Amino acid sequence: MDEIGGDPGAALASRGAQIWLDKGDRLLARAQAQIEARLPLPEAWRSHVFLSSRSLLLTLAALLLLLILPPLLGWTLRRTGRVEANFRGERVLQSYGVVIVAIAGLLFGLRAELFPALRAASLIWLVGILGFGALGLLDDVRGDKRIKGLGGHFQAAFQQRVLTTGFIKAVGGVGLSLGLAHHLHPNNLLLTFLGAAIIALFANAVNLLDLRPGRAGAAFLFLALILLVAPIFQSHAVLSAPPLLYLVLPALVVWNRDARATVMMGDAGSNPLGAGLGLAVAATTDWRAQIVVLGALMALHLVAERVSLTRLIENNPLLRALDRLTGSR
């Protein structure tokens, strides 16, 4: 799916599974050698292994999860009463973003098990997605919808002595972001604080957009596409961008339903999607680019604290036209 080449040292639960996967790698290598002998491939490609049994296994797991988990989790949400009125007043499934968290979490766990060389990075993403997913779900289930914006939650906590789930999510998100950024850049204090701020603000930024069908998902997919394509035009390989694929695939499934207003993604989906964008930026860009991204995120939050983003979009013809492309209105 994203890793190329076998990894004979992979630690699976069963040594027998490792043996069979290694045999699969040898079969694929022989098949590749025969293809290279018959086709005029560039020399640079001849030393590159395109497939491995482990990458094929990961791809198969992704396909199965994408087929099985969305309807299963949708049924579970309905059975547990996670149904709310959307902006039209229609009763639809809420917190459907748990599909993204479940699929991405399982894939990151399997990736860590199959590819030891990528285990540390996979676990960082796994903790980030699960952590922000849990914080988002808590706010979906227990949150007070009458309190709006970060300022409102902090005001409730410090002036009214009311501990809201929004405040818990904000504080928990900052702590989680600091931990993730520290593991990304353990020896660079500047990049640690920049990365933490970007992860936390991105998590909330995508959440701010999740007020109309498909808007947050479309914004995520657009920015994720940029982050995934950008390394192609660089002279060096960037290994940290591919993890976004594990969010893009389930995000496409959820966005398709969210855009048609048949489900609501909720904070359970928008927060981990935003955190994923922040992780990708923190892991793949230098401090100059991160300062630019941080400035843009801070500007967005300042605007959102003063005016309604939905009203701002509706009052601007260009933004309104673009917004109509993201989902049902």
Stockholm file with secondary structure:
# STOCKHOLM 1.0

chainA/1-329         MDEIGGDPGAALASRGAQIWLDKGDRLLARAQAQIEARLPLPEAWRSHVFLSSRSLLLTLAALLLLLILPPLLGWTLRRTGRVEANFRGERVLQSYGVVIVAIAGLLFGLRAELFPALRAASLIWLVGILGFGALGLLDDVRGDKRIKGLGGHFQAAFQQRVLTTGFIKAVGGVGLSLGLAHHLHPNNLLLTFLGAAIIALFANAVNLLDLRPGRAGAAFLFLALILLVAPIFQSHAVLSAPPLLYLVLPALVVWNRDARATVMMGDAGSNPLGAGLGLAVAATTDWRAQIVVLGALMALHLVAERVSLTRLIENNPLLRALDRLTGSR
#=GR chainA/1-329 SS CCCCSCCTTCCCSCHHHHHHHHHHHHHHHHHHHHHHHHSCCCHHHHTCCCCCHHHHHHHHHHHHHHHHHHHHHHHHHHHTTCEEECTTSCEEECCTTHHHHHHHHHHHHHHHHHCGGGHHHHHHHHHHHHHHHHHHHHHHHHCCTTSCHHHHHHHHHHTSCCCCHHHHHHHHHHHHHHHHHHHHSTTCHHHHHHHHHHHHHHHHHHHHHTTSTTHHHHHHHHHHHHHHHGGGGSSSCCSSSGGGHHHHHHHHHHHHHHHTTSBCCCHHHHHHHHHHHHHHHHHHSCHHHHHHHHHHHHHHHHHHHHSCHHHHHHHSHHHHHHHHTTSCC
#=GC SS_cons         CCCCSCCTTCCCSCHHHHHHHHHHHHHHHHHHHHHHHHSCCCHHHHTCCCCCHHHHHHHHHHHHHHHHHHHHHHHHHHHTTCEEECTTSCEEECCTTHHHHHHHHHHHHHHHHHCGGGHHHHHHHHHHHHHHHHHHHHHHHHCCTTSCHHHHHHHHHHTSCCCCHHHHHHHHHHHHHHHHHHHHSTTCHHHHHHHHHHHHHHHHHHHHHTTSTTHHHHHHHHHHHHHHHGGGGSSSCCSSSGGGHHHHHHHHHHHHHHHTTSBCCCHHHHHHHHHHHHHHHHHHSCHHHHHHHHHHHHHHHHHHHHSCHHHHHHHSHHHHHHHHTTSCC
//
